[in-house]
Amino acid sequence: MNIADLVNLKDYTPLSLITFGIGCAGWLVVYAIVIRDLIKKKTLEIPIEAVCSNFAWEICWGLIYKTDMGLLFQWAYKFWFFFDVFIVFFAIKYGRKQMTNPLTQKYYMPLVISQLVAWVMFFYYFIPEHDDKFGALTGYMISVYMGFLFIIQKLKQPNSFGNSKVIAWVKFLSTGGCTFACFQRYPDQKTLMICILWWFITDFVYALIVTKGIKNTTESVL
């Protein structure tokens, strides 16, 4: 195995690979904190719907499809997947607390499983037809989706959700590190650029909400 197998320096600049690698490492930090809170506090710091979409992406890009960035980054995708296995396990156990509607609490398990299956099916067929060579388009699509979910869940449960400033900012900065590879490799992909813009807005707004807090914490906003 040589350096060309580990990292693709033909299609990516060293800067984009380094910043992408830092972003990958940052997300592992986020996962570690989320798992710690699930075990110690029995609280899920990620919306359960976001867990489903994110895990489905990692199943497809970590186990089925291959990134062209090199084996080093393929291993990073696999690490994401294995970390997320623990998150999904505990999320299924404790994520019910996020459900404020009695009906969604009653059918919690079928809703979670159906979402996960639906996302896996979507990515499995969408990726080979429309995605790029390292999953940026689908990755930022779910980043936008997750960004809105984080904000909504924080507004719904201001006291019990989104209390970690570290998760909020490391999540934002880690995904931000991955954007350099997108700008360098696919600067003309307008859909991807729009997704990056909306990811930036939603994640930054969420980080500000968590940092400044919500004044009215006596009841749900939504």
Buried (B, 14 or more C-beta within 10 A) or exposed (E): EEEEEBBBEEBBEEEBBBBBBBBBEBBBBBBEBBBEBBEEEEBBBBBBBBBBBBBBBBBBBBEEBBBBBBBBBBEBBBBBBEBBEBBBEBBBEBBBBBBEEEEEEEEBEEBBEEBBEEBBEBBBEBBEEEBBBBBBBBBBBBBBBBBBBBBBBBBBBBEBBBBBEEBBBBBBBBBBBBBBBBEBBBEEBEEBBEBBEBBBEBBBBBBEBBEEEEEEEEEEEE
